[in-house]
Amino acid sequence: MFDTTSPKDWKMEYTSLGGTGLQVSRINYFDNAEAYGNPRGNCEILFGEALKQLQKTDPYLYRRTDLVITTKFFWAPSGHPQSIQRRFDYSYNGINEYGTSRKHIMESIDKSLKRLQLDYIDVVYAHRFDALTPVLEVVRAFTDVVKSGKAHYWGTSMWPSWRIIQAFHLAQQYNLIPPIVEQPKYNLFDRHYVEDHYLPVFDHPYNIGTTIWGALDGGILSGKYNSGEVPKGSRLDKASRLTFFDPNIPKHKLEKLQKLQLIAQRLETTVSVLSIAWCLKNKHVSVVLLGATKASQLETFAAIKVQDKLTPSIMQEIEEIIQNKPKLDTNLYGPFFRIPNARL
Ligand SMILES: NC(=O)c1ccc[n+]([C@@H]2O[C@H](COP(=O)([O-])OP(=O)(O)OC[C@H]3O[C@@H](n4cnc5c(N)ncnc54)[C@H](OP(=O)(O)O)[C@@H]3O)[C@@H](O)[C@H]2O)c1
């Protein structure tokens, strides 16, 4: 018998990325960046090689049409021997190896495609907002990348929301292609971007989707640091080389974590899975990026099922533990944003 249902009716949980027809699940989306890996660029090389090998073992399962592969541009690999040793030291980058100028975007797309061994990338991101490049230049460059067929969509990461709005309207005005997705940080301890700052761009006509990172707060929300000991080989153990993580976990986070752990135990899961399930409950989250460093950490896929256990009363219990719901500013959102179905 033929299955006449559409893939959208199948049991696998898919969601549209923002206002597009691109269907993303929690396991068909792969995040890269030209800046990732040591030396920078190595993440794309390893991903490209792994995909080629997997496609040899099972060409159907790993078919390109079913994968959403992305990368981000801002900090290019400079090739300087010192920058290879010090991954987060960008002082060896030439002035045009940063940012999102047209020159950088055009050079980066070709280099990323080569490292990834791909003919096209599904979504390319401006990894940060570049204060030196006019937004119209960025929109035009990404439009040209998309029109060339080297990418299908473009997005932003950690851009000020009003810059996304500006990009959208410039695209409309000049008949260019607007961004469709933003990649912000979001987790139980850090809610401001998704629950406040980006609210205006989730609504019509922007319809921005999100692919959130840092869902485990760099591993802190896995509970592995609760005892005060830093396990060998963990991210915080390597923190001296990762300048953007503070190796000292604040006491207030540890106290909340111990309480979250009790809820996780009651739900027969781990605090990592609970933390990711909590992110998935937010209707503005299209994809949660998993930063697993070991196969065993992929236990967090269970979050897809654990979501159902996060009933309104459990969500309220979590709310009372974390006590950090962003307070929306009436001056920004208008006086009636608390009414049911208010457009935020
Ligand atoms: N757009 C951006 O600016 C941006 C910024 C950062 C990241 N990202 C993207 O988002 C992805 C995820 O971000 P992230 O790495 O910060 O996310 P994260 O999930 O907050 O942290 C990942 C860390 O959590 C630990 N971990 C993961 N699963 C675990 C588990 N089941 N049990 C225990 N520990 C676990 C690992 O720690 P150990 O190392 O200790 O094993 C890993 O290093 C990155 O890979 C990257 O693709 C984007």
The ligand as a Gaussian input file, in Angstrom:
#p B3LYP/6-31G(d) Opt

LIG

0 1
 N       26.448000      31.297000      17.023000
 C       27.278000      31.340000      18.032000
 O       27.799000      32.402000      18.393000
 C       27.617000      30.079000      18.774000
 C       28.358000      30.148000      19.967000
 C       28.655000      28.963000      20.625000
 C       28.218000      27.751000      20.109000
 N       27.531000      27.711000      18.927000
 C       27.087000      26.431000      18.329000
 O       26.235000      25.787000      19.232000
 C       26.731000      24.472000      19.537000
 C       26.417000      24.178000      20.969000
 O       26.900000      25.246000      21.801000
 P       27.658000      24.952000      23.124000
 O       28.757000      24.028000      22.826000
 O       27.975000      26.211000      23.808000
 O       26.469000      24.201000      23.900000
 P       26.198000      23.616000      25.284000
 O       25.284000      22.492000      25.041000
 O       25.762000      24.682000      26.236000
 O       27.577000      23.087000      25.879000
 C       28.243000      22.022000      25.310000
 C       29.101000      21.365000      26.402000
 O       28.229000      20.686000      27.264000
 C       28.765000      19.442000      27.620000
 N       27.749000      18.440000      27.343000
 C       26.991000      18.303000      26.238000
 N       26.145000      17.275000      26.383000
 C       26.367000      16.779000      27.621000
 C       25.806000      15.711000      28.356000
 N       24.816000      14.960000      27.844000
 N       26.273000      15.467000      29.591000
 C       27.254000      16.213000      30.117000
 N       27.837000      17.236000      29.473000
 C       27.391000      17.517000      28.233000
 C       30.040000      19.241000      26.821000
 O       31.027000      19.468000      27.790000
 P       32.472000      18.769000      27.868000
 O       33.306000      19.542000      26.885000
 O       32.821000      19.058000      29.288000
 O       32.304000      17.333000      27.543000
 C       30.038000      20.359000      25.795000
 O       31.306000      20.937000      25.652000
 C       28.230000      24.541000      19.225000
 O       28.723000      23.263000      18.932000
 C       28.222000      25.475000      18.032000
 O       27.898000      24.729000      16.877000
 C       27.199000      28.863000      18.271000

